[in-house]
Amino acid sequence: MAERDRYALRPGEVTVDHPVQPDAVVQFIGTIRTPFATRADCPRRGDPANGPVCTLEVLPQWRPGLTGLERFAAGDILYWLDQSRRDLVLQAPHSSDRLVGTFAVRSPVRPNPIGLSHVTIEAVHADRVLVRGLDCLDGTPLIDIKPNRCNPPGIG
Amino acid sequence: MAERDRYALRPGEVTVDHPVQPDAVVQFIGTIRTPFATRADCPRRGDPANGPVCTLEVLPQWRPGLTGLERFAAGDILYWLDQSRRDLVLQAPHSSDRLVGTFAVRSPVRPNPIGLSHVTIEAVHADRVLVRGLDCLDGTPLIDIKPNRCNPPGIG
């Protein structure tokens, strides 16, 4: 219930009456450092061209996995939105009074609260990666880094 | 051990000696139907322009979440690569004798075996979505559908 209390329902929003099914397990591979301390600070969507540089801190056992990432200028970052409720199936997006399905918005509220940002890679160090284009809270758990041969949308 | 046995190590590959940490739980929201019955059938990367049409079958409780998705021509699909080992930190990619870090390849073998494909959306029905651009086995568990305002790489 504590998780639900953080997000009050807006009028008309619809939840599913199913407990979360533990079908598989995610392990965190690090922590994301951003300048966004509260949800109000977070941009609606990250900007891979002009957004602030953020840091992906990688846990020691996974650091060798960064080998070769420096050859890429872009990536897809996955992270776990650990403060989001997971039971909304119809939601009322910010700045809209129309209800839309959870899979028709990129809101953090979803059955699996996995965030995805297309980023530009600024630097790869032995223990961390500097990127632009994230939109998440400081301290968000990191779950994957995937290299991308294509530039993120909006980048030359 | 059964999971590991499915993927023999290639020379020089390095695993981490850490059990999977159960930091969070994923719930499957449906099943993906593709023409790819074996790993050998799967393309190295999906083709959102010319790849075969695949079906995202959505579980009944999450179907209202598709409302409004028909307004989008593209999306990011997340799925759980349930047959992949999770302990490789340096891997020898297919068609290369060089070892690279797990985060410098888009291989299904990663600490969190989450697949991500940028797809074109062909049709949205009440209970399923037809897309092009997937690369995964038939029967792969679906974990998220995110709409995208931009076309996938390689599309107009």
Boltz contact constraints between the chains, C-beta under 6 A:
constraints:
  - contact:
      token1: [A, 16]
      token2: [B, 61]
      max_distance: 6.0
  - contact:
      token1: [A, 18]
      token2: [B, 61]
      max_distance: 6.0
  - contact:
      token1: [A, 20]
      token2: [B, 27]
      max_distance: 6.0
  - contact:
      token1: [A, 21]
      token2: [B, 27]
      max_distance: 6.0
  - contact:
      token1: [A, 22]
      token2: [B, 25]
      max_distance: 6.0
  - contact:
      token1: [A, 23]
      token2: [B, 26]
      max_distance: 6.0
  - contact:
      token1: [A, 23]
      token2: [B, 27]
      max_distance: 6.0
  - contact:
      token1: [A, 23]
      token2: [B, 28]
      max_distance: 6.0
  - contact:
      token1: [A, 24]
      token2: [B, 26]
      max_distance: 6.0
  - contact:
      token1: [A, 24]
      token2: [B, 80]
      max_distance: 6.0
  - contact:
      token1: [A, 25]
      token2: [B, 22]
      max_distance: 6.0
  - contact:
      token1: [A, 26]
      token2: [B, 23]
      max_distance: 6.0
  - contact:
      token1: [A, 26]
      token2: [B, 24]
      max_distance: 6.0
  - contact:
      token1: [A, 26]
      token2: [B, 26]
      max_distance: 6.0
  - contact:
      token1: [A, 26]
      token2: [B, 112]
      max_distance: 6.0
  - contact:
      token1: [A, 27]
      token2: [B, 20]
      max_distance: 6.0
  - contact:
      token1: [A, 27]
      token2: [B, 21]
      max_distance: 6.0
  - contact:
      token1: [A, 27]
      token2: [B, 23]
      max_distance: 6.0
  - contact:
      token1: [A, 27]
      token2: [B, 111]
      max_distance: 6.0
  - contact:
      token1: [A, 28]
      token2: [B, 23]
      max_distance: 6.0
  - contact:
      token1: [A, 29]
      token2: [B, 111]
      max_distance: 6.0
  - contact:
      token1: [A, 61]
      token2: [B, 16]
      max_distance: 6.0
  - contact:
      token1: [A, 61]
      token2: [B, 18]
      max_distance: 6.0
  - contact:
      token1: [A, 64]
      token2: [B, 89]
      max_distance: 6.0
  - contact:
      token1: [A, 64]
      token2: [B, 90]
      max_distance: 6.0
  - contact:
      token1: [A, 64]
      token2: [B, 101]
      max_distance: 6.0
  - contact:
      token1: [A, 65]
      token2: [B, 89]
      max_distance: 6.0
  - contact:
      token1: [A, 65]
      token2: [B, 101]
      max_distance: 6.0
  - contact:
      token1: [A, 65]
      token2: [B, 102]
      max_distance: 6.0
  - contact:
      token1: [A, 65]
      token2: [B, 103]
      max_distance: 6.0
  - contact:
      token1: [A, 66]
      token2: [B, 101]
      max_distance: 6.0
  - contact:
      token1: [A, 66]
      token2: [B, 103]
      max_distance: 6.0
  - contact:
      token1: [A, 67]
      token2: [B, 100]
      max_distance: 6.0
  - contact:
      token1: [A, 67]
      token2: [B, 101]
      max_distance: 6.0
  - contact:
      token1: [A, 68]
      token2: [B, 100]
      max_distance: 6.0
  - contact:
      token1: [A, 68]
      token2: [B, 101]
      max_distance: 6.0
  - contact:
      token1: [A, 68]
      token2: [B, 104]
      max_distance: 6.0
  - contact:
      token1: [A, 69]
      token2: [B, 103]
      max_distance: 6.0
  - contact:
      token1: [A, 69]
      token2: [B, 104]
      max_distance: 6.0
  - contact:
      token1: [A, 76]
      token2: [B, 116]
      max_distance: 6.0
  - contact:
      token1: [A, 80]
      token2: [B, 24]
      max_distance: 6.0
  - contact:
      token1: [A, 89]
      token2: [B, 64]
      max_distance: 6.0
  - contact:
      token1: [A, 89]
      token2: [B, 65]
      max_distance: 6.0
  - contact:
      token1: [A, 90]
      token2: [B, 64]
      max_distance: 6.0
  - contact:
      token1: [A, 100]
      token2: [B, 67]
      max_distance: 6.0
  - contact:
      token1: [A, 100]
      token2: [B, 68]
      max_distance: 6.0
  - contact:
      token1: [A, 101]
      token2: [B, 65]
      max_distance: 6.0
  - contact:
      token1: [A, 101]
      token2: [B, 66]
      max_distance: 6.0
  - contact:
      token1: [A, 101]
      token2: [B, 67]
      max_distance: 6.0
  - contact:
      token1: [A, 101]
      token2: [B, 68]
      max_distance: 6.0
  - contact:
      token1: [A, 102]
      token2: [B, 65]
      max_distance: 6.0
  - contact:
      token1: [A, 103]
      token2: [B, 65]
      max_distance: 6.0
  - contact:
      token1: [A, 103]
      token2: [B, 66]
      max_distance: 6.0
  - contact:
      token1: [A, 103]
      token2: [B, 69]
      max_distance: 6.0
  - contact:
      token1: [A, 103]
      token2: [B, 145]
      max_distance: 6.0
  - contact:
      token1: [A, 104]
      token2: [B, 68]
      max_distance: 6.0
  - contact:
      token1: [A, 104]
      token2: [B, 69]
      max_distance: 6.0
  - contact:
      token1: [A, 104]
      token2: [B, 147]
      max_distance: 6.0
  - contact:
      token1: [A, 106]
      token2: [B, 146]
      max_distance: 6.0
  - contact:
      token1: [A, 111]
      token2: [B, 27]
      max_distance: 6.0
  - contact:
      token1: [A, 111]
      token2: [B, 29]
      max_distance: 6.0
  - contact:
      token1: [A, 112]
      token2: [B, 26]
      max_distance: 6.0
  - contact:
      token1: [A, 112]
      token2: [B, 143]
      max_distance: 6.0
  - contact:
      token1: [A, 112]
      token2: [B, 144]
      max_distance: 6.0
  - contact:
      token1: [A, 114]
      token2: [B, 144]
      max_distance: 6.0
  - contact:
      token1: [A, 116]
      token2: [B, 76]
      max_distance: 6.0
  - contact:
      token1: [A, 143]
      token2: [B, 112]
      max_distance: 6.0
  - contact:
      token1: [A, 144]
      token2: [B, 112]
      max_distance: 6.0
  - contact:
      token1: [A, 144]
      token2: [B, 114]
      max_distance: 6.0
  - contact:
      token1: [A, 145]
      token2: [B, 103]
      max_distance: 6.0
  - contact:
      token1: [A, 146]
      token2: [B, 106]
      max_distance: 6.0
  - contact:
      token1: [A, 147]
      token2: [B, 104]
      max_distance: 6.0
  - contact:
      token1: [A, 150]
      token2: [B, 153]
      max_distance: 6.0
  - contact:
      token1: [A, 153]
      token2: [B, 150]
      max_distance: 6.0
